């Protein structure tokens, strides 16, 4: 098998149907509710209509939450509020229905799928359908070593592509994308800083669980050191993911690219999914047309990434828990936009004729 070239996705990904988008906008002008009265819901409805290639827009009936899971060696430096190699506990909480994303998904009727791309735990601790995809056990400490080999990075990207194909083939009509990781915001910040040309301090946040000032300084130093390793491989997205990404981030990148190929819309969550989206955009500039930014997480790196991709978050509620929670909170807005666009009646605009005009005089 020849080596995967992410740049090839640029030729495979088309934009959502602009003709359908114009038709949807014209139909919106004819609805009984005045144009502009529904705010961003109008924009969401026309985006979804173009993504579906359908006017009127179809309801979102089969959404799915996809969470890529992994542990990162850099967490051993104390850059996370959670212990290193403990991401399997986050996975277990989701599977047992005890995490925020699990509670919301249950309420909204959205099935949750967890994919172990690089957890650092005994596979026996989790169900077979979760761990069977694992590329490797944990990712390397990116401040001093590569996260993955190039071969492992390719395997992870192909894993994400395969999951996207499975979801598209099964009838999923909208993906809510998130991550379950410990230390994952650190490589995410490195990728964003490298691709945006910024310094470590500009993208270093405090993670979903929150860290104190000393941990923040350790994290900033780790990102600075990893950036030195990232810059020489900026011209090759696969080598970049291998050097300073991780198995879960590489899988998420492949997933996003293949979703765009399959015309499957995605709601992004926080800084990790945004970083992967930025790598995917570097490979295929039309890919972001298939994504929505679900929420603003408060991570400075996420804001940089979304600004670079011209994606405007739907929500800003201060939700920092991650795990796809913010993206899932945005799902009802998308569903509401589709329902209103499809079900509101059109104006009749029939002029009342005078007897003279009707010929009855």
C-alpha positions in Angstrom: 0.0 0.0 0.0 1.4 3.4 -1.0 1.8 6.1 1.6 -1.3 8.2 2.2 -1.0 11.8 1.0 -3.5 14.0 2.8 -3.2 16.6 0.0 -5.1 14.2 -2.2 -8.3 15.0 -0.3 -8.3 18.5 -1.9 -9.4 16.9 -5.2 -12.0 14.6 -3.5 -13.9 17.2 -1.4 -16.5 19.4 -3.1 -18.3 22.3 -1.5 -22.0 21.9 -0.4 -24.5 22.5 -3.2 -24.6 26.2 -3.9 -27.6 25.9 -6.2 -29.6 24.3 -3.4 -28.3 26.9 -1.0 -29.7 29.7 -3.3 -33.0 27.9 -3.6 -33.2 27.5 0.1 -32.5 31.2 0.6 -35.2 32.1 -2.0 -37.7 29.8 -0.2 -36.8 31.5 3.1 -37.8 34.9 1.6 -41.3 33.5 0.9 -42.0 32.2 4.5 -44.6 33.8 6.7 -42.0 34.7 9.3 -40.1 37.8 8.1 -36.5 37.4 6.9 -34.0 38.0 9.7 -36.5 37.3 12.4 -35.0 33.9 13.2 -31.4 35.2 13.3 -28.7 32.5 12.9 -31.3 29.8 12.5 -31.8 30.9 8.9 -28.1 30.6 8.2 -28.0 27.2 9.8 -31.0 26.0 7.8 -29.5 27.1 4.4 -26.1 25.5 5.3 -27.8 22.2 6.2 -29.9 22.3 3.1 -26.8 22.8 0.9 -25.0 20.0 2.8 -27.9 17.7 2.2 -28.5 18.8 -1.3 -32.2 19.1 -0.4 -34.8 21.9 -0.5 -36.8 22.0 1.7 -34.2 20.9 4.2 -34.7 17.5 5.7 -35.0 17.1 9.5 -31.9 15.8 11.4 -33.2 12.4 12.5 -30.1 10.3 12.9 -27.4 12.3 14.7 -24.5 10.4 16.3 -21.9 11.4 18.9 -18.4 10.2 17.9 -15.7 10.4 20.6 -12.1 9.5 19.8 -10.1 8.5 22.8 -6.4 8.6 23.6 -3.7 9.2 26.2 -0.8 11.5 25.7 2.7 11.0 27.2 3.1 14.7 27.8 0.5 14.4 30.5 3.3 12.9 32.6 4.8 16.4 32.9 1.8 17.5 35.0 0.2 19.6 32.3 -3.2 18.2 33.0 -5.4 18.3 36.1 -6.0 14.5 35.5 -3.4 11.8 36.2 -1.5 10.6 33.1 -2.8 7.5 31.4 -6.3 7.9 33.0 -8.4 8.6 29.9 -10.0 5.2 30.2 -11.8 6.4 33.3 -13.4 9.1 31.1 -14.4 6.4 28.6 -15.9 4.3 31.4 -18.0 7.2 32.6 -19.4 7.8 29.2 -20.2 4.1 28.7 -21.9 3.9 32.1 -24.0 7.0 31.3 -22.4 9.1 34.0 -20.7 11.9 32.1 -22.3 15.2 30.9 -22.1 14.1 27.2 -23.8 10.8 28.1 -26.6 12.5 30.0 -27.3 15.0 27.2 -27.0 12.3 24.5 -29.5 10.2 26.3 -31.9 13.1 26.6 -31.6 14.0 22.9 -31.7 10.4 21.7 -28.3 10.6 20.0 -26.3 7.3 20.2 -22.7 7.7 21.4 -19.8 5.8 19.8 -16.4 5.7 21.5 -13.3 4.8 19.5 -10.1 3.9 21.3 -7.3 5.2 19.0 -4.6 5.4 21.6 -5.6 4.8 25.2 -2.8 3.8 27.6 -4.6 1.0 29.5 -5.1 -2.7 29.5 -7.6 -3.4 26.7 -9.5 -5.8 29.1 -10.7 -2.7 31.1 -13.1 -1.7 28.3 -15.5 -3.4 25.9 -14.1 -5.0 22.8 -16.0 -2.8 20.4 -14.3 0.2 21.9 -10.7 -1.0 22.1 -10.5 -3.1 18.9 -9.5 -0.1 16.8 -6.5 0.9 18.9 -3.5 2.0 16.9 -1.0 2.0 19.8 -0.9 2.2 23.6 -0.6 5.9 24.4 1.2 8.6 22.3 4.8 9.8 22.8 5.9 12.7 24.9 5.9 15.4 22.2 8.3 17.8 23.9 11.2 15.3 23.4 10.0 12.6 21.1 7.5 11.9 18.3 3.9 11.1 19.3 3.8 8.4 16.7 5.7 6.9 13.9 4.6 8.0 10.4 3.2 4.5 9.8 1.2 4.7 13.0 0.0 8.2 12.1 -1.2 6.9 8.7 -2.9 3.9 10.4 -4.7 6.4 12.7 -5.8 8.6 9.9 -7.1 5.6 8.0 -8.9 4.5 11.1 -10.8 7.8 11.2 -11.6 7.5 7.5 -13.0 4.0 8.1 -15.2 5.2 11.0 -16.5 8.1 8.8 -17.4 5.6 6.1 -19.2 3.3 8.6 -21.3 6.2 9.9 -22.2 7.5 6.4 -23.1 4.0 5.2 -25.2 3.4 8.3 -27.4 6.5 7.7 -26.0 9.0 10.2 -27.1 12.4 9.0 -25.1 14.6 11.4 -22.0 14.0 13.6 -21.4 15.5 17.0 -17.6 15.2 17.3 -15.6 15.2 20.5 -12.6 13.6 22.3 -11.8 11.7 25.5 -8.2 12.4 26.3 -5.8 13.2 29.0 -3.1 15.7 27.9 -4.9 16.1 24.5 -5.2 19.9 24.7 -1.4 20.2 24.7 -0.7 18.6 21.3 -3.8 20.4 20.0 -2.3 23.7 21.1 1.0 22.8 19.4 -0.7 22.0 16.1 -2.7 25.3 16.2 0.4 27.3 17.1 2.4 25.7 14.3 -0.2 26.1 11.7 -1.1 29.7 12.7 2.5 30.8 13.3 2.0 31.9 16.9 4.0 31.5 20.1 3.2 28.9 22.8 1.9 31.5 25.3 -0.8 32.6 22.8 -2.4 29.1 22.6 -1.8 27.7 26.0 -5.1 27.2 28.0 -6.0 25.5 31.2 -7.7 22.4 29.7 -11.2 21.0 30.4 -10.5 20.2 34.1 -8.6 23.4 34.8 -5.0 23.7 35.9 -3.2 26.0 38.3 -0.5 28.6 37.3 2.4 26.2 37.8 0.9 23.6 35.7 0.1 26.2 33.1 3.7 27.2 33.0 4.8 23.6 32.6 2.3 23.2 29.8 3.5 26.4 28.0 7.1 25.1 28.2 6.1 21.7 26.8 4.2 23.4 23.9 7.2 25.7 23.2 9.6 22.6 23.1 7.2 20.7 20.9 6.8 23.6 18.5 10.5 23.4 17.8 10.0 19.9 16.7 6.8 20.7 14.7 8.2 23.5 12.5 10.5 21.4 10.4 7.7 19.1 9.2 5.0 21.8 8.6 5.0 20.9 4.9 3.6 17.4 5.5 0.4 17.0 7.5 1.0 13.3 8.2 4.5 13.9 9.5 3.2 16.8 11.6 0.6 14.5 13.2 3.3 11.9 13.8 5.7 14.4 15.4 3.4 16.4 17.7 -0.1 15.0 17.4 -1.3 11.6 18.7 -3.3 8.6 17.6 -6.6 10.2 18.6 -5.8 13.5 16.9 -4.7 11.7 13.7 -7.8 9.6 13.7 -10.0 12.7 14.2 -8.3 14.4 11.3 -8.9 11.5 9.0 -12.5 11.3 10.2 -13.1 15.0 9.4 -11.6 14.7 5.9 -13.6 11.6 5.0 -16.8 13.0 6.4 -16.3 15.9 4.0 -15.7 13.5 1.1 -18.9 11.6 2.1 -20.9 14.9 2.5 -21.6 14.2 6.1 -21.9 17.4 8.2 -20.1 17.6 11.5 -20.4 19.8 14.6 -17.0 20.4 16.2 -16.6 20.6 20.0 -13.5 22.2 21.6 -9.8 22.8 21.0 -8.9 19.2 20.1 -11.4 18.8 17.3 -10.7 22.4 16.2 -7.0 21.6 16.0 -7.7 18.5 13.9 -10.0 20.5 11.7 -7.2 23.0 11.1 -4.8 20.2 10.0 -7.6 18.9 7.7 -8.1 22.4 6.3 -4.4 22.6 5.5 -4.9 19.4 3.4 -8.2 20.3 1.8 -9.3 24.0 1.8 -12.9 23.2 1.1 -13.3 20.8 4.0 -14.4 23.4 6.6 -17.6 24.1 4.5 -18.9 20.8 6.0 -18.4 21.7 9.7 -20.0 23.8 12.3 -18.3 25.1 15.4 -20.6 24.1 18.3 -19.3 26.2 21.1 -16.5 28.5 22.3 -14.7 26.5 24.9 -12.5 29.3 26.4 -9.3 27.7 25.1 -7.3 30.4 23.4 -6.0 27.9 20.8 -9.5 27.1 19.7 -10.3 30.7 19.0 -7.2 31.0 16.8 -8.2 27.9 14.9 -11.8 28.8 14.4 -10.8 32.3 13.2 -8.3 30.8 10.7 -11.1 28.6 9.3 -13.8 31.4 9.4 -16.1 29.3 11.7 -18.3 31.2 14.0 -19.3 29.2 17.2 -23.0 28.7 17.8 -22.8 28.9 21.6 -20.7 30.6 24.3 -21.9 29.3 27.6 -18.6 28.9 29.4 -18.8 25.1 29.1 -15.2 23.7 29.5 -15.9 20.1 30.3 -15.1 18.9 26.7 -15.9 15.4 25.7 -18.3 16.6 23.0 -20.6 18.3 25.5 -20.5 21.8 23.9 -21.1 20.4 20.4 -24.0 18.3 21.7 -25.6 21.4 23.3 -25.6 23.0 19.8 -27.4 20.0 18.2 -30.9 21.2 19.2 -30.3 24.5 17.5 -29.4 22.8 14.2 -32.5 20.6 14.5 -34.7 23.6 15.3 -33.3 25.5 12.3 -34.1 22.5 10.0 -37.6 22.1 11.4 -38.5 25.8 11.1 -37.2 26.0 7.5 -39.1 22.9 6.4 -42.4 23.3 8.3 -43.2 27.1 8.3 -45.7 27.9 5.6 -45.1 30.2 2.7 -46.9 33.4 2.2 -49.8 33.3 -0.3 -49.5 37.1 -1.2 -52.8 36.9 -3.2 -54.1 40.3 -4.2 -57.8 40.9 -3.5 -59.4 41.9 -6.9 -62.0 44.6 -7.3 -65.3 43.7 -9.1 -64.1 45.7 -12.2 -60.8 43.7 -12.3 -62.6 40.4 -11.9 -65.0 41.1 -14.7 -68.1 40.7 -12.4 -69.2 44.4 -12.7 
